[in-house]
């Protein structure tokens, strides 16, 4: 992986950590050294988050399709599985935040 790709990935991780911190009221930071140590990018409670930042990801087309088929109070969800792999659930971060928020212990003042 080139230096520009590493910078793009680190920038994406920081961006996501900031969004999570702002939305959840919980301090979320990048796990520095995760690539070397084989860990997750961001830890929030019991959620181990792997952040991916790419120019184009086909799964966005699938989420857009699910969103078009959804009503105003529905949550679009994509379930996908590659050959020989387990099923994955993909959803918009704004739809996942209430679930994540519900799992976090209250913040101490």
Phi and psi restraints in degrees (range 20) as a CNS / XPLOR table:
assign (resid 1 and name C) (resid 2 and name N)
       (resid 2 and name CA) (resid 2 and name C) 1.0 -78.5 20.0 2
assign (resid 2 and name N) (resid 2 and name CA)
       (resid 2 and name C) (resid 3 and name N) 1.0 166.7 20.0 2
assign (resid 2 and name C) (resid 3 and name N)
       (resid 3 and name CA) (resid 3 and name C) 1.0 -61.2 20.0 2
assign (resid 3 and name N) (resid 3 and name CA)
       (resid 3 and name C) (resid 4 and name N) 1.0 -39.6 20.0 2
assign (resid 3 and name C) (resid 4 and name N)
       (resid 4 and name CA) (resid 4 and name C) 1.0 -66.2 20.0 2
assign (resid 4 and name N) (resid 4 and name CA)
       (resid 4 and name C) (resid 5 and name N) 1.0 -35.3 20.0 2
assign (resid 4 and name C) (resid 5 and name N)
       (resid 5 and name CA) (resid 5 and name C) 1.0 -67.2 20.0 2
assign (resid 5 and name N) (resid 5 and name CA)
       (resid 5 and name C) (resid 6 and name N) 1.0 -40.7 20.0 2
assign (resid 5 and name C) (resid 6 and name N)
       (resid 6 and name CA) (resid 6 and name C) 1.0 -63.7 20.0 2
assign (resid 6 and name N) (resid 6 and name CA)
       (resid 6 and name C) (resid 7 and name N) 1.0 -42.6 20.0 2
assign (resid 6 and name C) (resid 7 and name N)
       (resid 7 and name CA) (resid 7 and name C) 1.0 -62.2 20.0 2
assign (resid 7 and name N) (resid 7 and name CA)
       (resid 7 and name C) (resid 8 and name N) 1.0 -43.3 20.0 2
assign (resid 7 and name C) (resid 8 and name N)
       (resid 8 and name CA) (resid 8 and name C) 1.0 -61.5 20.0 2
assign (resid 8 and name N) (resid 8 and name CA)
       (resid 8 and name C) (resid 9 and name N) 1.0 -42.6 20.0 2
assign (resid 8 and name C) (resid 9 and name N)
       (resid 9 and name CA) (resid 9 and name C) 1.0 -64.5 20.0 2
assign (resid 9 and name N) (resid 9 and name CA)
       (resid 9 and name C) (resid 10 and name N) 1.0 -44.5 20.0 2
assign (resid 9 and name C) (resid 10 and name N)
       (resid 10 and name CA) (resid 10 and name C) 1.0 -64.4 20.0 2
assign (resid 10 and name N) (resid 10 and name CA)
       (resid 10 and name C) (resid 11 and name N) 1.0 -39.1 20.0 2
assign (resid 10 and name C) (resid 11 and name N)
       (resid 11 and name CA) (resid 11 and name C) 1.0 -63.2 20.0 2
assign (resid 11 and name N) (resid 11 and name CA)
       (resid 11 and name C) (resid 12 and name N) 1.0 -42.7 20.0 2
assign (resid 11 and name C) (resid 12 and name N)
       (resid 12 and name CA) (resid 12 and name C) 1.0 -62.8 20.0 2
assign (resid 12 and name N) (resid 12 and name CA)
       (resid 12 and name C) (resid 13 and name N) 1.0 -40.5 20.0 2
assign (resid 12 and name C) (resid 13 and name N)
       (resid 13 and name CA) (resid 13 and name C) 1.0 -63.8 20.0 2
assign (resid 13 and name N) (resid 13 and name CA)
       (resid 13 and name C) (resid 14 and name N) 1.0 -43.7 20.0 2
assign (resid 13 and name C) (resid 14 and name N)
       (resid 14 and name CA) (resid 14 and name C) 1.0 -64.0 20.0 2
assign (resid 14 and name N) (resid 14 and name CA)
       (resid 14 and name C) (resid 15 and name N) 1.0 -42.2 20.0 2
assign (resid 14 and name C) (resid 15 and name N)
       (resid 15 and name CA) (resid 15 and name C) 1.0 -60.0 20.0 2
assign (resid 15 and name N) (resid 15 and name CA)
       (resid 15 and name C) (resid 16 and name N) 1.0 -47.1 20.0 2
assign (resid 15 and name C) (resid 16 and name N)
       (resid 16 and name CA) (resid 16 and name C) 1.0 -64.5 20.0 2
assign (resid 16 and name N) (resid 16 and name CA)
       (resid 16 and name C) (resid 17 and name N) 1.0 -42.5 20.0 2
assign (resid 16 and name C) (resid 17 and name N)
       (resid 17 and name CA) (resid 17 and name C) 1.0 -60.7 20.0 2
assign (resid 17 and name N) (resid 17 and name CA)
       (resid 17 and name C) (resid 18 and name N) 1.0 -38.8 20.0 2
assign (resid 17 and name C) (resid 18 and name N)
       (resid 18 and name CA) (resid 18 and name C) 1.0 -68.1 20.0 2
assign (resid 18 and name N) (resid 18 and name CA)
       (resid 18 and name C) (resid 19 and name N) 1.0 -42.2 20.0 2
assign (resid 18 and name C) (resid 19 and name N)
       (resid 19 and name CA) (resid 19 and name C) 1.0 -60.9 20.0 2
assign (resid 19 and name N) (resid 19 and name CA)
       (resid 19 and name C) (resid 20 and name N) 1.0 -47.0 20.0 2
assign (resid 19 and name C) (resid 20 and name N)
       (resid 20 and name CA) (resid 20 and name C) 1.0 -61.9 20.0 2
assign (resid 20 and name N) (resid 20 and name CA)
       (resid 20 and name C) (resid 21 and name N) 1.0 -43.5 20.0 2
assign (resid 20 and name C) (resid 21 and name N)
       (resid 21 and name CA) (resid 21 and name C) 1.0 -60.2 20.0 2
assign (resid 21 and name N) (resid 21 and name CA)
       (resid 21 and name C) (resid 22 and name N) 1.0 -47.0 20.0 2
assign (resid 21 and name C) (resid 22 and name N)
       (resid 22 and name CA) (resid 22 and name C) 1.0 -64.2 20.0 2
assign (resid 22 and name N) (resid 22 and name CA)
       (resid 22 and name C) (resid 23 and name N) 1.0 -43.0 20.0 2
assign (resid 22 and name C) (resid 23 and name N)
       (resid 23 and name CA) (resid 23 and name C) 1.0 -79.2 20.0 2
assign (resid 23 and name N) (resid 23 and name CA)
       (resid 23 and name C) (resid 24 and name N) 1.0 -33.2 20.0 2
assign (resid 23 and name C) (resid 24 and name N)
       (resid 24 and name CA) (resid 24 and name C) 1.0 -97.8 20.0 2
assign (resid 24 and name N) (resid 24 and name CA)
       (resid 24 and name C) (resid 25 and name N) 1.0 -15.2 20.0 2
assign (resid 24 and name C) (resid 25 and name N)
       (resid 25 and name CA) (resid 25 and name C) 1.0 67.5 20.0 2
assign (resid 25 and name N) (resid 25 and name CA)
       (resid 25 and name C) (resid 26 and name N) 1.0 28.7 20.0 2
assign (resid 25 and name C) (resid 26 and name N)
       (resid 26 and name CA) (resid 26 and name C) 1.0 -129.3 20.0 2
assign (resid 26 and name N) (resid 26 and name CA)
       (resid 26 and name C) (resid 27 and name N) 1.0 133.8 20.0 2
assign (resid 26 and name C) (resid 27 and name N)
       (resid 27 and name CA) (resid 27 and name C) 1.0 -72.3 20.0 2
assign (resid 27 and name N) (resid 27 and name CA)
       (resid 27 and name C) (resid 28 and name N) 1.0 115.0 20.0 2
assign (resid 27 and name C) (resid 28 and name N)
       (resid 28 and name CA) (resid 28 and name C) 1.0 -116.8 20.0 2
assign (resid 28 and name N) (resid 28 and name CA)
       (resid 28 and name C) (resid 29 and name N) 1.0 127.9 20.0 2
assign (resid 28 and name C) (resid 29 and name N)
       (resid 29 and name CA) (resid 29 and name C) 1.0 -131.0 20.0 2
assign (resid 29 and name N) (resid 29 and name CA)
       (resid 29 and name C) (resid 30 and name N) 1.0 157.3 20.0 2
assign (resid 29 and name C) (resid 30 and name N)
       (resid 30 and name CA) (resid 30 and name C) 1.0 -65.3 20.0 2
assign (resid 30 and name N) (resid 30 and name CA)
       (resid 30 and name C) (resid 31 and name N) 1.0 144.1 20.0 2
assign (resid 30 and name C) (resid 31 and name N)
       (resid 31 and name CA) (resid 31 and name C) 1.0 -87.6 20.0 2
assign (resid 31 and name N) (resid 31 and name CA)
       (resid 31 and name C) (resid 32 and name N) 1.0 99.9 20.0 2
assign (resid 31 and name C) (resid 32 and name N)
       (resid 32 and name CA) (resid 32 and name C) 1.0 -66.3 20.0 2
assign (resid 32 and name N) (resid 32 and name CA)
       (resid 32 and name C) (resid 33 and name N) 1.0 137.0 20.0 2
assign (resid 32 and name C) (resid 33 and name N)
       (resid 33 and name CA) (resid 33 and name C) 1.0 84.6 20.0 2
assign (resid 33 and name N) (resid 33 and name CA)
       (resid 33 and name C) (resid 34 and name N) 1.0 7.8 20.0 2
assign (resid 33 and name C) (resid 34 and name N)
       (resid 34 and name CA) (resid 34 and name C) 1.0 -63.7 20.0 2
assign (resid 34 and name N) (resid 34 and name CA)
       (resid 34 and name C) (resid 35 and name N) 1.0 -34.0 20.0 2
assign (resid 34 and name C) (resid 35 and name N)
       (resid 35 and name CA) (resid 35 and name C) 1.0 -63.8 20.0 2
assign (resid 35 and name N) (resid 35 and name CA)
       (resid 35 and name C) (resid 36 and name N) 1.0 -42.3 20.0 2
assign (resid 35 and name C) (resid 36 and name N)
       (resid 36 and name CA) (resid 36 and name C) 1.0 -70.0 20.0 2
assign (resid 36 and name N) (resid 36 and name CA)
       (resid 36 and name C) (resid 37 and name N) 1.0 -40.6 20.0 2
assign (resid 36 and name C) (resid 37 and name N)
       (resid 37 and name CA) (resid 37 and name C) 1.0 -89.4 20.0 2
assign (resid 37 and name N) (resid 37 and name CA)
       (resid 37 and name C) (resid 38 and name N) 1.0 -9.3 20.0 2
assign (resid 37 and name C) (resid 38 and name N)
       (resid 38 and name CA) (resid 38 and name C) 1.0 77.6 20.0 2
assign (resid 38 and name N) (resid 38 and name CA)
       (resid 38 and name C) (resid 39 and name N) 1.0 21.8 20.0 2
assign (resid 38 and name C) (resid 39 and name N)
       (resid 39 and name CA) (resid 39 and name C) 1.0 -94.4 20.0 2
assign (resid 39 and name N) (resid 39 and name CA)
       (resid 39 and name C) (resid 40 and name N) 1.0 -173.2 20.0 2
assign (resid 39 and name C) (resid 40 and name N)
       (resid 40 and name CA) (resid 40 and name C) 1.0 -83.2 20.0 2
assign (resid 40 and name N) (resid 40 and name CA)
       (resid 40 and name C) (resid 41 and name N) 1.0 164.8 20.0 2
assign (resid 40 and name C) (resid 41 and name N)
       (resid 41 and name CA) (resid 41 and name C) 1.0 -78.0 20.0 2
assign (resid 41 and name N) (resid 41 and name CA)
       (resid 41 and name C) (resid 42 and name N) 1.0 -41.3 20.0 2
assign (resid 41 and name C) (resid 42 and name N)
       (resid 42 and name CA) (resid 42 and name C) 1.0 -141.8 20.0 2
assign (resid 42 and name N) (resid 42 and name CA)
       (resid 42 and name C) (resid 43 and name N) 1.0 134.9 20.0 2
assign (resid 42 and name C) (resid 43 and name N)
       (resid 43 and name CA) (resid 43 and name C) 1.0 -113.0 20.0 2
assign (resid 43 and name N) (resid 43 and name CA)
       (resid 43 and name C) (resid 44 and name N) 1.0 127.3 20.0 2
assign (resid 43 and name C) (resid 44 and name N)
       (resid 44 and name CA) (resid 44 and name C) 1.0 -131.5 20.0 2
assign (resid 44 and name N) (resid 44 and name CA)
       (resid 44 and name C) (resid 45 and name N) 1.0 104.6 20.0 2
assign (resid 44 and name C) (resid 45 and name N)
       (resid 45 and name CA) (resid 45 and name C) 1.0 58.5 20.0 2
assign (resid 45 and name N) (resid 45 and name CA)
       (resid 45 and name C) (resid 46 and name N) 1.0 -126.8 20.0 2
assign (resid 45 and name C) (resid 46 and name N)
       (resid 46 and name CA) (resid 46 and name C) 1.0 -89.2 20.0 2
assign (resid 46 and name N) (resid 46 and name CA)
       (resid 46 and name C) (resid 47 and name N) 1.0 1.5 20.0 2
assign (resid 46 and name C) (resid 47 and name N)
       (resid 47 and name CA) (resid 47 and name C) 1.0 -88.0 20.0 2
assign (resid 47 and name N) (resid 47 and name CA)
       (resid 47 and name C) (resid 48 and name N) 1.0 125.3 20.0 2
assign (resid 47 and name C) (resid 48 and name N)
       (resid 48 and name CA) (resid 48 and name C) 1.0 -107.0 20.0 2
assign (resid 48 and name N) (resid 48 and name CA)
       (resid 48 and name C) (resid 49 and name N) 1.0 109.9 20.0 2
assign (resid 48 and name C) (resid 49 and name N)
       (resid 49 and name CA) (resid 49 and name C) 1.0 -104.7 20.0 2
assign (resid 49 and name N) (resid 49 and name CA)
       (resid 49 and name C) (resid 50 and name N) 1.0 128.5 20.0 2
assign (resid 49 and name C) (resid 50 and name N)
       (resid 50 and name CA) (resid 50 and name C) 1.0 -106.3 20.0 2
assign (resid 50 and name N) (resid 50 and name CA)
       (resid 50 and name C) (resid 51 and name N) 1.0 115.3 20.0 2
assign (resid 50 and name C) (resid 51 and name N)
       (resid 51 and name CA) (resid 51 and name C) 1.0 -92.9 20.0 2
assign (resid 51 and name N) (resid 51 and name CA)
       (resid 51 and name C) (resid 52 and name N) 1.0 132.1 20.0 2
assign (resid 51 and name C) (resid 52 and name N)
       (resid 52 and name CA) (resid 52 and name C) 1.0 -124.3 20.0 2
assign (resid 52 and name N) (resid 52 and name CA)
       (resid 52 and name C) (resid 53 and name N) 1.0 129.3 20.0 2
assign (resid 52 and name C) (resid 53 and name N)
       (resid 53 and name CA) (resid 53 and name C) 1.0 -126.4 20.0 2
assign (resid 53 and name N) (resid 53 and name CA)
       (resid 53 and name C) (resid 54 and name N) 1.0 112.9 20.0 2
assign (resid 53 and name C) (resid 54 and name N)
       (resid 54 and name CA) (resid 54 and name C) 1.0 -134.2 20.0 2
assign (resid 54 and name N) (resid 54 and name CA)
       (resid 54 and name C) (resid 55 and name N) 1.0 163.2 20.0 2
assign (resid 54 and name C) (resid 55 and name N)
       (resid 55 and name CA) (resid 55 and name C) 1.0 -63.6 20.0 2
assign (resid 55 and name N) (resid 55 and name CA)
       (resid 55 and name C) (resid 56 and name N) 1.0 -47.1 20.0 2
assign (resid 55 and name C) (resid 56 and name N)
       (resid 56 and name CA) (resid 56 and name C) 1.0 -143.1 20.0 2
assign (resid 56 and name N) (resid 56 and name CA)
       (resid 56 and name C) (resid 57 and name N) 1.0 135.4 20.0 2
assign (resid 56 and name C) (resid 57 and name N)
       (resid 57 and name CA) (resid 57 and name C) 1.0 -130.2 20.0 2
assign (resid 57 and name N) (resid 57 and name CA)
       (resid 57 and name C) (resid 58 and name N) 1.0 121.7 20.0 2
assign (resid 57 and name C) (resid 58 and name N)
       (resid 58 and name CA) (resid 58 and name C) 1.0 -58.9 20.0 2
assign (resid 58 and name N) (resid 58 and name CA)
       (resid 58 and name C) (resid 59 and name N) 1.0 -27.4 20.0 2
assign (resid 58 and name C) (resid 59 and name N)
       (resid 59 and name CA) (resid 59 and name C) 1.0 -61.2 20.0 2
assign (resid 59 and name N) (resid 59 and name CA)
       (resid 59 and name C) (resid 60 and name N) 1.0 -24.9 20.0 2
assign (resid 59 and name C) (resid 60 and name N)
       (resid 60 and name CA) (resid 60 and name C) 1.0 -60.8 20.0 2
assign (resid 60 and name N) (resid 60 and name CA)
       (resid 60 and name C) (resid 61 and name N) 1.0 -37.1 20.0 2
assign (resid 60 and name C) (resid 61 and name N)
       (resid 61 and name CA) (resid 61 and name C) 1.0 -62.5 20.0 2
assign (resid 61 and name N) (resid 61 and name CA)
       (resid 61 and name C) (resid 62 and name N) 1.0 -39.1 20.0 2
assign (resid 61 and name C) (resid 62 and name N)
       (resid 62 and name CA) (resid 62 and name C) 1.0 -68.0 20.0 2
assign (resid 62 and name N) (resid 62 and name CA)
       (resid 62 and name C) (resid 63 and name N) 1.0 -42.0 20.0 2
assign (resid 62 and name C) (resid 63 and name N)
       (resid 63 and name CA) (resid 63 and name C) 1.0 -64.9 20.0 2
assign (resid 63 and name N) (resid 63 and name CA)
       (resid 63 and name C) (resid 64 and name N) 1.0 -40.5 20.0 2
assign (resid 63 and name C) (resid 64 and name N)
       (resid 64 and name CA) (resid 64 and name C) 1.0 -59.9 20.0 2
assign (resid 64 and name N) (resid 64 and name CA)
       (resid 64 and name C) (resid 65 and name N) 1.0 -41.4 20.0 2
assign (resid 64 and name C) (resid 65 and name N)
       (resid 65 and name CA) (resid 65 and name C) 1.0 -62.4 20.0 2
assign (resid 65 and name N) (resid 65 and name CA)
       (resid 65 and name C) (resid 66 and name N) 1.0 -45.4 20.0 2
assign (resid 65 and name C) (resid 66 and name N)
       (resid 66 and name CA) (resid 66 and name C) 1.0 -64.2 20.0 2
assign (resid 66 and name N) (resid 66 and name CA)
       (resid 66 and name C) (resid 67 and name N) 1.0 -37.8 20.0 2
assign (resid 66 and name C) (resid 67 and name N)
       (resid 67 and name CA) (resid 67 and name C) 1.0 -66.0 20.0 2
assign (resid 67 and name N) (resid 67 and name CA)
       (resid 67 and name C) (resid 68 and name N) 1.0 -40.9 20.0 2
assign (resid 67 and name C) (resid 68 and name N)
       (resid 68 and name CA) (resid 68 and name C) 1.0 -62.6 20.0 2
assign (resid 68 and name N) (resid 68 and name CA)
       (resid 68 and name C) (resid 69 and name N) 1.0 -30.8 20.0 2
assign (resid 68 and name C) (resid 69 and name N)
       (resid 69 and name CA) (resid 69 and name C) 1.0 -86.3 20.0 2
assign (resid 69 and name N) (resid 69 and name CA)
       (resid 69 and name C) (resid 70 and name N) 1.0 -4.2 20.0 2
assign (resid 69 and name C) (resid 70 and name N)
       (resid 70 and name CA) (resid 70 and name C) 1.0 -96.3 20.0 2
assign (resid 70 and name N) (resid 70 and name CA)
       (resid 70 and name C) (resid 71 and name N) 1.0 150.5 20.0 2
assign (resid 70 and name C) (resid 71 and name N)
       (resid 71 and name CA) (resid 71 and name C) 1.0 -84.6 20.0 2
assign (resid 71 and name N) (resid 71 and name CA)
       (resid 71 and name C) (resid 72 and name N) 1.0 176.5 20.0 2
assign (resid 71 and name C) (resid 72 and name N)
       (resid 72 and name CA) (resid 72 and name C) 1.0 -63.2 20.0 2
assign (resid 72 and name N) (resid 72 and name CA)
       (resid 72 and name C) (resid 73 and name N) 1.0 -25.6 20.0 2
assign (resid 72 and name C) (resid 73 and name N)
       (resid 73 and name CA) (resid 73 and name C) 1.0 -105.5 20.0 2
assign (resid 73 and name N) (resid 73 and name CA)
       (resid 73 and name C) (resid 74 and name N) 1.0 8.7 20.0 2
assign (resid 73 and name C) (resid 74 and name N)
       (resid 74 and name CA) (resid 74 and name C) 1.0 -91.3 20.0 2
assign (resid 74 and name N) (resid 74 and name CA)
       (resid 74 and name C) (resid 75 and name N) 1.0 158.2 20.0 2
assign (resid 74 and name C) (resid 75 and name N)
       (resid 75 and name CA) (resid 75 and name C) 1.0 -113.4 20.0 2
assign (resid 75 and name N) (resid 75 and name CA)
       (resid 75 and name C) (resid 76 and name N) 1.0 111.7 20.0 2
assign (resid 75 and name C) (resid 76 and name N)
       (resid 76 and name CA) (resid 76 and name C) 1.0 -71.4 20.0 2
assign (resid 76 and name N) (resid 76 and name CA)
       (resid 76 and name C) (resid 77 and name N) 1.0 132.3 20.0 2
assign (resid 76 and name C) (resid 77 and name N)
       (resid 77 and name CA) (resid 77 and name C) 1.0 -134.5 20.0 2
assign (resid 77 and name N) (resid 77 and name CA)
       (resid 77 and name C) (resid 78 and name N) 1.0 139.1 20.0 2
assign (resid 77 and name C) (resid 78 and name N)
       (resid 78 and name CA) (resid 78 and name C) 1.0 -115.3 20.0 2
assign (resid 78 and name N) (resid 78 and name CA)
       (resid 78 and name C) (resid 79 and name N) 1.0 129.9 20.0 2
assign (resid 78 and name C) (resid 79 and name N)
       (resid 79 and name CA) (resid 79 and name C) 1.0 -111.2 20.0 2
assign (resid 79 and name N) (resid 79 and name CA)
       (resid 79 and name C) (resid 80 and name N) 1.0 128.4 20.0 2
assign (resid 79 and name C) (resid 80 and name N)
       (resid 80 and name CA) (resid 80 and name C) 1.0 -141.0 20.0 2
assign (resid 80 and name N) (resid 80 and name CA)
       (resid 80 and name C) (resid 81 and name N) 1.0 154.6 20.0 2
assign (resid 80 and name C) (resid 81 and name N)
       (resid 81 and name CA) (resid 81 and name C) 1.0 -148.2 20.0 2
assign (resid 81 and name N) (resid 81 and name CA)
       (resid 81 and name C) (resid 82 and name N) 1.0 127.7 20.0 2
assign (resid 81 and name C) (resid 82 and name N)
       (resid 82 and name CA) (resid 82 and name C) 1.0 -85.1 20.0 2
assign (resid 82 and name N) (resid 82 and name CA)
       (resid 82 and name C) (resid 83 and name N) 1.0 157.0 20.0 2
assign (resid 82 and name C) (resid 83 and name N)
       (resid 83 and name CA) (resid 83 and name C) 1.0 -55.0 20.0 2
assign (resid 83 and name N) (resid 83 and name CA)
       (resid 83 and name C) (resid 84 and name N) 1.0 128.9 20.0 2
assign (resid 83 and name C) (resid 84 and name N)
       (resid 84 and name CA) (resid 84 and name C) 1.0 76.6 20.0 2
assign (resid 84 and name N) (resid 84 and name CA)
       (resid 84 and name C) (resid 85 and name N) 1.0 5.7 20.0 2
assign (resid 84 and name C) (resid 85 and name N)
       (resid 85 and name CA) (resid 85 and name C) 1.0 -116.6 20.0 2
assign (resid 85 and name N) (resid 85 and name CA)
       (resid 85 and name C) (resid 86 and name N) 1.0 168.8 20.0 2
assign (resid 85 and name C) (resid 86 and name N)
       (resid 86 and name CA) (resid 86 and name C) 1.0 -83.2 20.0 2
assign (resid 86 and name N) (resid 86 and name CA)
       (resid 86 and name C) (resid 87 and name N) 1.0 163.2 20.0 2
assign (resid 86 and name C) (resid 87 and name N)
       (resid 87 and name CA) (resid 87 and name C) 1.0 -68.8 20.0 2
assign (resid 87 and name N) (resid 87 and name CA)
       (resid 87 and name C) (resid 88 and name N) 1.0 143.1 20.0 2
assign (resid 87 and name C) (resid 88 and name N)
       (resid 88 and name CA) (resid 88 and name C) 1.0 -120.5 20.0 2
assign (resid 88 and name N) (resid 88 and name CA)
       (resid 88 and name C) (resid 89 and name N) 1.0 152.2 20.0 2
assign (resid 88 and name C) (resid 89 and name N)
       (resid 89 and name CA) (resid 89 and name C) 1.0 -113.7 20.0 2
assign (resid 89 and name N) (resid 89 and name CA)
       (resid 89 and name C) (resid 90 and name N) 1.0 129.1 20.0 2
assign (resid 89 and name C) (resid 90 and name N)
       (resid 90 and name CA) (resid 90 and name C) 1.0 -122.7 20.0 2
assign (resid 90 and name N) (resid 90 and name CA)
       (resid 90 and name C) (resid 91 and name N) 1.0 131.6 20.0 2
assign (resid 90 and name C) (resid 91 and name N)
       (resid 91 and name CA) (resid 91 and name C) 1.0 -149.7 20.0 2
assign (resid 91 and name N) (resid 91 and name CA)
       (resid 91 and name C) (resid 92 and name N) 1.0 165.9 20.0 2
assign (resid 91 and name C) (resid 92 and name N)
       (resid 92 and name CA) (resid 92 and name C) 1.0 -68.7 20.0 2
assign (resid 92 and name N) (resid 92 and name CA)
       (resid 92 and name C) (resid 93 and name N) 1.0 144.4 20.0 2
assign (resid 92 and name C) (resid 93 and name N)
       (resid 93 and name CA) (resid 93 and name C) 1.0 -57.4 20.0 2
assign (resid 93 and name N) (resid 93 and name CA)
       (resid 93 and name C) (resid 94 and name N) 1.0 -40.3 20.0 2
assign (resid 93 and name C) (resid 94 and name N)
       (resid 94 and name CA) (resid 94 and name C) 1.0 -62.8 20.0 2
assign (resid 94 and name N) (resid 94 and name CA)
       (resid 94 and name C) (resid 95 and name N) 1.0 -27.5 20.0 2
assign (resid 94 and name C) (resid 95 and name N)
       (resid 95 and name CA) (resid 95 and name C) 1.0 -83.0 20.0 2
assign (resid 95 and name N) (resid 95 and name CA)
       (resid 95 and name C) (resid 96 and name N) 1.0 -28.0 20.0 2
assign (resid 95 and name C) (resid 96 and name N)
       (resid 96 and name CA) (resid 96 and name C) 1.0 -81.6 20.0 2
assign (resid 96 and name N) (resid 96 and name CA)
       (resid 96 and name C) (resid 97 and name N) 1.0 -27.3 20.0 2
assign (resid 96 and name C) (resid 97 and name N)
       (resid 97 and name CA) (resid 97 and name C) 1.0 -54.6 20.0 2
assign (resid 97 and name N) (resid 97 and name CA)
       (resid 97 and name C) (resid 98 and name N) 1.0 -42.7 20.0 2
assign (resid 97 and name C) (resid 98 and name N)
       (resid 98 and name CA) (resid 98 and name C) 1.0 -60.0 20.0 2
assign (resid 98 and name N) (resid 98 and name CA)
       (resid 98 and name C) (resid 99 and name N) 1.0 -36.9 20.0 2
assign (resid 98 and name C) (resid 99 and name N)
       (resid 99 and name CA) (resid 99 and name C) 1.0 -66.8 20.0 2
assign (resid 99 and name N) (resid 99 and name CA)
       (resid 99 and name C) (resid 100 and name N) 1.0 -45.3 20.0 2
assign (resid 99 and name C) (resid 100 and name N)
       (resid 100 and name CA) (resid 100 and name C) 1.0 -63.6 20.0 2
assign (resid 100 and name N) (resid 100 and name CA)
       (resid 100 and name C) (resid 101 and name N) 1.0 -45.3 20.0 2
assign (resid 100 and name C) (resid 101 and name N)
       (resid 101 and name CA) (resid 101 and name C) 1.0 -58.1 20.0 2
assign (resid 101 and name N) (resid 101 and name CA)
       (resid 101 and name C) (resid 102 and name N) 1.0 -39.3 20.0 2
assign (resid 101 and name C) (resid 102 and name N)
       (resid 102 and name CA) (resid 102 and name C) 1.0 -68.4 20.0 2
assign (resid 102 and name N) (resid 102 and name CA)
       (resid 102 and name C) (resid 103 and name N) 1.0 -16.4 20.0 2
assign (resid 102 and name C) (resid 103 and name N)
       (resid 103 and name CA) (resid 103 and name C) 1.0 -95.2 20.0 2
assign (resid 103 and name N) (resid 103 and name CA)
       (resid 103 and name C) (resid 104 and name N) 1.0 -12.7 20.0 2
assign (resid 103 and name C) (resid 104 and name N)
       (resid 104 and name CA) (resid 104 and name C) 1.0 -85.5 20.0 2
assign (resid 104 and name N) (resid 104 and name CA)
       (resid 104 and name C) (resid 105 and name N) 1.0 140.8 20.0 2
assign (resid 104 and name C) (resid 105 and name N)
       (resid 105 and name CA) (resid 105 and name C) 1.0 -68.8 20.0 2
assign (resid 105 and name N) (resid 105 and name CA)
       (resid 105 and name C) (resid 106 and name N) 1.0 157.0 20.0 2
assign (resid 105 and name C) (resid 106 and name N)
       (resid 106 and name CA) (resid 106 and name C) 1.0 -59.9 20.0 2
assign (resid 106 and name N) (resid 106 and name CA)
       (resid 106 and name C) (resid 107 and name N) 1.0 145.5 20.0 2
assign (resid 106 and name C) (resid 107 and name N)
       (resid 107 and name CA) (resid 107 and name C) 1.0 -75.3 20.0 2
assign (resid 107 and name N) (resid 107 and name CA)
       (resid 107 and name C) (resid 108 and name N) 1.0 141.3 20.0 2
assign (resid 107 and name C) (resid 108 and name N)
       (resid 108 and name CA) (resid 108 and name C) 1.0 -84.6 20.0 2
assign (resid 108 and name N) (resid 108 and name CA)
       (resid 108 and name C) (resid 109 and name N) 1.0 141.9 20.0 2
